[in-house]
């Protein structure tokens, strides 16, 4: 019923908004790239989405080398692109940032979604050319409208399809994020304080995920930690993101067992920690894509998520998933109530995958 009501609303909204398309017609040309001096890229969502949008951002920089490129982000993801050489400015949608109306020649809303908020950001920018996906009437706010082809493909390829409308091609699909040297030093101090020396093998665990259905049970992470501690010389740090304290508390073991929790730290610090790690183990969520972008080997547990769209990019990534008859449902709630696609993945499977990456560190 919930999905039916949502679908009905979106169809009705689309019909209403499309009635106004003649008032804001699409353009039938795009100028030479030398005429585009200022560009706004809009990516106001979660960590993984921003990381996987960096190939598109790099492609825009390559296509418009002389343009000033501004990226509009959600406040919580700003740390991912600080220091990135392919953009010039980061603004956020909090009270302290202002969208410079009329300052842009081109605005690109990178979201393949039905949301109107980012489409309206593009419209309010007053850019001469506004590019975005035309879904359920949100094309009203763009004058370069791209209708998605409906095919299942990777997130990076979705943004690539959008950019083709202005002649931009993504040549390098590898995500890229910068690491702040100052934060690396701070993280090194944290690790030293907790008994992790510079030459120690480090494994990071991340039990979190945006939706409960994305999370492998915390009790399994606890068991995995105990297995790693008994069977290897590696040190383990658990990453606790905002709102994930209950998960790490569920993993709580006796202090003498050596569980180190990395909590209440800026996103820049999490990036630096994952860069320092020899292996990342976690669910299919933002930190996984950070690890993949940094080249840190990963073992990830994937449940209802669509693998074609959200698998990590690059080498040294092992994805563990169980094909239940209902997966991938891509739903934030498990209609079965038993989270079968996650619970069927055993601690032994994850442990063996970790051991394959670090064979000399495991007995």
DAGI-V834152 format. One record per backbone hydrogen bond with DSSP energy under -0.5 kcal/mol. CO is the residue of the C=O (numbers start at 1). NH is the residue of the N-H. If there is no record, write none. Layout:
<<CO | NH> <CO | NH>>
This chain:
<<1 | 5> <2 | 6> <3 | 7> <4 | 8> <5 | 9> <6 | 10> <7 | 11> <8 | 12> <9 | 13> <10 | 14> <11 | 15> <12 | 16> <13 | 17> <14 | 18> <15 | 19> <16 | 19> <17 | 20> <18 | 21> <20 | 23> <20 | 24> <21 | 24> <22 | 25> <32 | 35> <33 | 36> <35 | 37> <37 | 68> <38 | 105> <38 | 106> <39 | 41> <39 | 70> <40 | 108> <41 | 43> <41 | 72> <42 | 110> <43 | 45> <43 | 74> <46 | 50> <47 | 51> <48 | 52> <49 | 53> <50 | 53> <50 | 54> <51 | 54> <53 | 57> <54 | 58> <55 | 59> <56 | 60> <57 | 61> <58 | 62> <59 | 63> <60 | 64> <62 | 65> <64 | 67> <67 | 69> <68 | 39> <68 | 70> <69 | 88> <69 | 89> <70 | 41> <71 | 73> <71 | 91> <72 | 43> <73 | 93> <74 | 77> <75 | 78> <77 | 80> <78 | 81> <78 | 82> <80 | 178> <81 | 84> <84 | 87> <89 | 71> <91 | 73> <94 | 97> <98 | 100> <99 | 101> <100 | 103> <104 | 128> <105 | 129> <106 | 40> <107 | 109> <107 | 131> <108 | 42> <108 | 110> <111 | 113> <111 | 133> <116 | 120> <117 | 121> <118 | 122> <119 | 123> <120 | 124> <121 | 125> <122 | 127> <123 | 126> <125 | 102> <125 | 104> <129 | 107> <130 | 143> <130 | 144> <131 | 109> <132 | 146> <133 | 135> <135 | 138> <137 | 140> <138 | 141> <139 | 142> <143 | 27> <144 | 132> <145 | 147> <146 | 134> <146 | 148> <151 | 153> <154 | 158> <155 | 159> <156 | 160> <157 | 161> <158 | 162> <159 | 163> <160 | 164> <162 | 165> <163 | 166> <163 | 168> <164 | 167> <169 | 171> <171 | 173> <179 | 181> <180 | 183> <180 | 184> <181 | 185> <182 | 186> <183 | 187> <184 | 188> <185 | 189> <186 | 190> <187 | 191> <188 | 192> <189 | 193> <190 | 194> <191 | 196> <192 | 195> <195 | 197> <197 | 200> <201 | 235> <202 | 278> <202 | 279> <203 | 237> <204 | 281> <205 | 239> <206 | 283> <211 | 214> <212 | 215> <213 | 304> <214 | 216> <217 | 220> <217 | 221> <218 | 222> <219 | 223> <220 | 224> <221 | 225> <222 | 226> <223 | 227> <224 | 228> <225 | 229> <226 | 230> <227 | 231> <228 | 232> <231 | 363> <235 | 203> <236 | 260> <237 | 205> <237 | 239> <238 | 240> <238 | 262> <239 | 241> <240 | 264> <241 | 244> <244 | 247> <244 | 248> <245 | 249> <246 | 250> <247 | 251> <249 | 252> <254 | 257> <255 | 258> <258 | 260> <259 | 261> <260 | 238> <260 | 262> <261 | 263> <262 | 240> <266 | 269> <266 | 270> <267 | 271> <268 | 272> <269 | 273> <270 | 274> <271 | 275> <272 | 276> <273 | 277> <279 | 204> <280 | 299> <281 | 206> <282 | 301> <283 | 285> <285 | 288> <285 | 289> <286 | 289> <286 | 290> <287 | 291> <288 | 292> <289 | 293> <290 | 294> <291 | 295> <291 | 296> <292 | 295> <297 | 280> <298 | 318> <299 | 282> <300 | 302> <300 | 320> <301 | 284> <302 | 322> <304 | 330> <305 | 307> <306 | 309> <306 | 310> <307 | 311> <309 | 155> <316 | 298> <317 | 319> <318 | 300> <318 | 320> <319 | 321> <320 | 302> <322 | 324> <324 | 327> <332 | 213> <333 | 335> <339 | 342> <339 | 343> <340 | 344> <341 | 322> <342 | 345> <344 | 346> <346 | 350> <347 | 351> <348 | 352> <349 | 353> <350 | 354> <351 | 355> <352 | 356> <353 | 357> <354 | 357> <354 | 358> <358 | 361> <358 | 362> <359 | 362> <361 | 233>>
